[in-house]
Amino acid sequence: MNDLTDNPISATVDFERDGVQHGFLKLPYSRDDSAWGAVMIPITVIKRGAGPTALLTGGNHGDEYEGPVALSKLAQQLSADEVSGRVIIVPFMNTPAFQAGRRTSPIDKGNLNRSFPGKPDGTVTEKIADYFRRTLLPLADIVLDIHSGGRTLDFLPFAACHVLPDKHQQAQCEAGMRAFNAPYSMRMLELDAGAMYDTAAEQQGKVFVTTELGGGGSSSARSVAIAERGVHNLLVHAGIVEGDIALRPTVMLDMPDGDCFMASEHDGLLEMCRDLGEEVSKGEVIARVHDIKRTGAAPVEYRARRSGLLAARHFPGLVQCGDTLAVVAETVG
């Protein structure tokens, strides 16, 4: 990709101006119902003087709602007088996917969190990824991307960081994760990290924190409260907002290797045998998949490949071959 190619996205806000600005990232998009139309991605910039910049995003996947709710409220409520530095808020990062209530974009089927580094002359989703990588991420000192399980997964509510080659950077990310102070805190293993937003931010040396705060394609009062408290804590931690970090007990979890993941090798009816947050032992039956084409057939049993805490599970009642059934994480000190 030619990094000198201009991205067609333009911002209706001035990232260097003090005060509160609500505007859009405008991406021209010619389509059947609007020949000279555009994808309009809402953005808020709150700035006062010199200081660090926090880039806060939700809606990277369009069926995850804790981030959009918490960040929409923050954009309404946070004043410039409360800020030392800058806060950039994008509640609906993949706006087409968010408006459709889907994980991926209805325009190009693009999964934004698997589209980095993006292309300035690519698909709509690739253009959004490129703009974040080349324009917004360089502005940021600390980056928070709020996720949950969407329609197909459910998680224990955790904030997460990754194991990184640069141990100083990893320590900074872990400090941010701890400051977010979700009920659980995870050193997270990604199975396909190469094209993720997370990786793009980390490769630029940013302090990056992500979350998984629930799932099932909706949010709850509890999960939104976790997101709101975590965002506030992280802004205090970054020195952008004054106040105290509201610390509550958190359980540290680790995903040391691929044995944490359990994938289905069958289509069928899912029976979960353990619930989120429960301790499981290696070899214990966590789930069964029942044949839906005939009666009288014994279900297939899926057993834990390690001992630990059930941290994630498939959400819908039907499962397909290749779907993740469960994730077992280790509890650490």
C-alpha positions as a printed Julia matrix, in Angstrom:
333×3 Matrix{Float64}:
   0.0     0.0    0.0
   1.21    3.52  -0.8
   1.21    5.43   2.52
   1.27    8.71   0.57
  -2.22    8.13  -0.86
  -4.7    10.55   0.71
  -7.57    9.09   2.65
 -10.92   10.51   1.45
 -12.26   10.87   5.01
 -12.43   14.47   6.24
 -13.2    15.63   9.77
 -15.71   18.39  10.48
 -13.95   19.02  13.82
 -10.62   20.73  14.5
  -8.46   18.42  16.6
  -6.29   21.35  17.75
  -9.07   23.69  18.91
  -9.92   24.08  22.58
 -13.48   23.46  23.71
 -16.13   20.85  22.98
 -16.87   19.95  19.36
 -19.42   17.47  18.05
 -19.07   16.57  14.4
 -18.38   13.82  11.9
 -15.76   11.9   10.05
 -17.17   12.22   6.53
 -16.43    9.38   4.11
 -17.76    9.93   0.56
 -19.76    6.9   -0.54
 -21.65    6.85  -3.83
 -24.56    4.43  -3.77
 -27.91    3.75  -5.47
 -29.95    5.98  -3.15
 -27.4     8.81  -2.94
 -24.98    9.31  -5.81
 -22.95   11.89  -3.88
 -23.63   10.49  -0.44
 -21.34    9.88   2.51
 -20.89    7.65   5.55
 -21.05   10.04   8.51
 -19.19    8.73  11.58
 -20.04   10.78  14.71
 -17.06   12.14  16.67
 -16.58   14.4   19.69
 -13.38   16.23  20.57
 -12.96   17.8   24.01
  -9.75   19.77  24.52
  -8.22   22.21  26.97
  -4.6    23.24  26.73
  -1.61   20.96  26.53
  -1.65   17.42  27.85
  -2.11   13.8   26.91
  -4.71   12.59  24.41
  -7.12    9.7   24.99
  -8.79    8.07  21.99
 -11.96    6.29  23.13
 -13.86    4.03  20.73
 -16.95    1.85  20.76
 -18.9     0.12  18.01
 -15.81   -1.39  16.38
 -18.25   -4.27  15.97
 -21.77   -3.07  15.35
 -23.62   -5.48  17.65
 -21.76   -4.51  20.84
 -23.41   -1.8   22.9
 -21.62   -1.0   26.17
 -19.1     1.23  24.41
 -21.64    3.14  22.33
 -23.86    3.81  25.37
 -21.05    4.82  27.74
 -19.23    6.97  25.2
 -22.41    8.66  23.93
 -23.12    9.68  27.52
 -19.55   10.87  28.04
 -19.74   12.99  24.88
 -22.87   14.67  26.3
 -21.53   15.19  29.8
 -17.78   15.9   29.74
 -16.91   19.61  29.62
 -13.67   21.2   28.5
 -13.17   22.67  31.98
 -12.79   19.13  33.32
 -10.05   18.18  30.84
  -6.3    18.75  30.81
  -5.3    17.65  27.33
  -7.65   16.09  24.83
 -10.32   13.39  24.63
 -11.39   12.06  21.21
 -14.62   10.06  21.38
 -15.9     7.84  18.55
 -18.87    5.87  19.94
 -19.8     4.13  16.65
 -16.45    3.37  15.04
 -17.9     1.13  12.32
 -21.01    3.25  11.81
 -22.53    1.19   8.95
 -22.27   -1.99  11.02
 -23.61   -0.26  14.12
 -26.63    1.17  12.32
 -27.41   -2.31  10.97
 -26.91   -3.99  14.37
 -24.37   -6.34  12.8
 -20.82   -7.34  13.62
 -19.7    -6.5   10.09
 -20.54   -3.75   7.64
 -23.61   -4.27   5.42
 -21.8    -2.26   2.71
 -18.79   -4.5    2.11
 -19.09   -7.28   4.75
 -15.99   -5.78   6.36
 -15.02   -6.66   9.92
 -13.32   -3.44  11.0
 -11.31   -5.17  13.71
  -9.82   -7.5   11.1
  -9.19   -4.79   8.45
  -6.02   -3.04   9.64
  -3.8    -1.49   8.43
  -6.54   -0.61   5.96
  -6.32    1.03   2.55
  -7.06    4.66   1.67
  -8.33    3.49  -1.74
  -9.93    0.26  -0.54
 -13.42   -0.68   0.62
 -15.42    1.52   3.0
 -14.23   -0.54   5.97
 -10.6    -0.44   4.82
 -10.8     3.34   4.43
 -12.08    3.69   8.0
  -9.24    1.47   9.26
  -6.65    3.48   7.32
  -7.96    6.78   8.73
  -7.74    5.53  12.29
  -4.24    4.12  11.73
  -2.74    7.13   9.98
  -4.73   10.06  11.43
  -6.31    9.31  14.81
  -3.89    6.84  16.4
  -0.87    9.14  15.92
  -2.72   11.81  17.94
  -3.27    9.51  20.91
  -1.21    8.63  23.97
  -3.7     6.16  25.41
  -6.33    4.19  23.47
  -9.41    2.42  24.83
 -11.53    0.21  22.56
 -14.66   -1.07  24.31
 -15.92   -4.48  23.21
 -18.4    -7.11  24.36
 -19.46  -10.42  22.87
 -22.09   -9.17  20.46
 -24.84  -11.54  19.36
 -22.71  -14.71  19.32
 -20.59  -14.66  22.49
 -20.97  -13.89  26.18
 -18.07  -12.93  28.46
 -17.26  -12.33  32.05
 -16.84   -8.54  32.23
 -13.12   -7.92  31.86
 -10.63   -5.31  30.75
  -7.66   -6.68  28.87
  -4.12   -6.07  27.71
  -1.82   -8.19  25.57
   1.6    -9.72  26.02
   3.93   -7.46  24.0
   7.58   -7.67  22.89
   8.25   -4.29  24.55
   7.88   -5.08  28.25
   7.83   -1.41  29.25
   4.91   -0.82  26.9
   3.22   -3.98  28.18
   3.58   -2.74  31.76
   1.97    0.58  30.79
  -0.91   -1.25  29.11
  -1.35   -3.48  32.13
  -1.4    -0.43  34.41
  -4.17    1.02  32.22
  -6.07   -2.26  32.35
  -5.83   -2.31  36.15
  -6.94    1.32  36.33
 -10.03    0.53  34.23
 -10.8    -1.86  37.09
 -13.4    -4.18  35.59
 -14.52   -7.08  37.81
 -12.01   -9.24  35.89
  -8.68   -8.25  34.28
  -7.27  -10.42  31.47
  -3.89  -10.9   29.84
  -5.5   -11.8   26.57
  -4.41  -14.16  23.8
  -5.69  -13.32  20.31
  -5.91  -16.08  17.7
  -5.68  -13.72  14.7
  -4.16  -10.47  15.93
  -2.39   -9.39  12.73
  -5.15   -7.23  11.25
  -6.67   -5.95  14.5
  -7.04   -2.34  15.68
  -5.32   -3.48  18.87
  -2.19   -4.45  16.95
  -2.18   -1.24  14.9
  -2.25    0.81  18.12
   0.36   -1.31  19.87
   2.71   -1.17  16.87
   2.66    2.63  17.21
   3.74    2.3   20.85
   0.4     3.38  22.3
  -0.94    2.4   25.69
  -3.83    0.19  24.57
  -6.64   -1.22  26.7
  -9.57   -3.25  25.43
 -12.56   -4.92  27.09
 -15.13   -7.66  26.83
 -18.02   -6.57  29.03
 -20.82   -9.05  28.36
 -22.58  -10.15  25.23
 -25.72  -11.54  23.69
 -26.26   -8.55  21.42
 -27.43   -6.16  24.13
 -26.18   -4.37  27.22
 -27.28   -4.34  30.85
 -27.35   -1.7   33.56
 -24.41   -3.5   35.17
 -22.29   -3.76  32.03
 -22.84   -0.1   31.09
 -21.95    0.96  34.65
 -18.7    -1.04  34.39
 -17.89    0.75  31.12
 -18.68    4.21  32.5
 -16.66    3.71  35.67
 -13.78    2.23  33.68
 -13.65    5.13  31.22
 -13.59    7.62  34.1
 -10.85    5.66  35.88
  -8.72    5.5   32.74
  -9.0     9.25  32.11
  -7.94    9.9   35.71
  -5.1     7.41  35.33
  -3.93    9.21  32.17
  -3.9    12.57  33.95
  -6.57   14.02  31.67
  -9.36   14.28  34.26
  -8.95   15.0   37.97
 -10.44   12.75  40.62
  -9.98    9.44  42.33
  -9.83    6.06  40.66
 -12.79    4.05  41.98
 -11.06    0.77  42.78
 -13.01   -2.4   43.44
 -11.77   -6.0   43.7
 -10.71   -7.47  40.36
  -9.79  -11.06  39.53
  -6.65  -11.39  37.41
  -6.94  -13.88  34.55
  -4.47  -15.16  31.97
  -4.83  -16.94  28.62
  -1.41  -18.56  28.25
  -1.97  -20.67  25.13
  -4.43  -22.09  22.61
  -5.67  -24.72  25.06
  -7.82  -21.96  26.55
 -10.08  -22.14  23.49
 -12.63  -24.86  22.8
 -14.04  -25.02  19.25
 -16.97  -27.07  18.04
 -16.37  -29.7   15.39
 -20.09  -30.29  14.89
 -23.29  -28.47  13.98
 -26.16  -28.83  16.42
 -27.95  -27.8   19.6
 -25.64  -26.41  22.28
 -25.99  -27.5   25.9
 -23.67  -25.58  28.21
 -22.77  -27.7   31.24
 -20.98  -24.95  33.17
 -21.8   -21.26  33.54
 -19.63  -18.17  33.2
 -17.42  -17.59  36.21
 -17.46  -21.19  37.38
 -14.28  -23.13  38.07
 -13.69  -26.07  35.73
 -11.16  -28.87  35.85
  -9.13  -30.28  32.99
 -11.08  -33.13  31.38
 -14.44  -31.94  32.73
 -17.4   -31.78  30.34
 -18.1   -28.11  29.61
 -20.58  -28.47  26.75
 -22.51  -30.97  24.69
 -23.67  -30.63  21.09
 -26.87  -32.5   20.25
 -27.84  -33.79  16.81
 -30.79  -31.79  15.45
 -31.4   -34.01  12.43
 -32.59  -37.1   14.38
 -33.5   -38.27  17.84
 -31.84  -41.09  19.73
 -28.25  -40.04  18.92
 -25.87  -39.44  21.8
 -24.57  -35.84  22.04
 -20.92  -35.01  21.46
 -19.17  -34.01  24.68
 -16.56  -31.26  24.8
 -14.09  -31.38  27.69
 -11.85  -28.7   29.14
  -8.27  -28.85  27.92
  -7.07  -27.04  31.04
  -8.31  -26.11  34.49
  -9.46  -22.58  35.21
 -12.39  -20.2   35.11
 -15.03  -20.26  32.37
 -14.46  -16.77  30.94
 -16.46  -16.91  27.68
 -19.1   -19.03  25.98
 -20.98  -19.3   22.71
 -24.26  -17.46  23.11
 -26.95  -18.7   20.69
 -28.56  -22.07  21.3
 -27.46  -23.45  17.93
 -23.79  -23.95  17.1
 -21.9   -24.5   13.85
 -18.74  -26.45  13.17
 -15.81  -24.1   13.85
 -17.61  -21.9   16.38
 -15.86  -21.17  19.67
 -17.83  -22.95  22.39
 -15.94  -21.72  25.44
 -12.8   -20.07  26.75
 -11.15  -21.24  29.96
  -8.73  -18.76  31.57
  -6.31  -19.28  34.43
  -6.66  -17.31  37.64
  -3.37  -15.63  38.54
  -2.12  -13.62  41.49
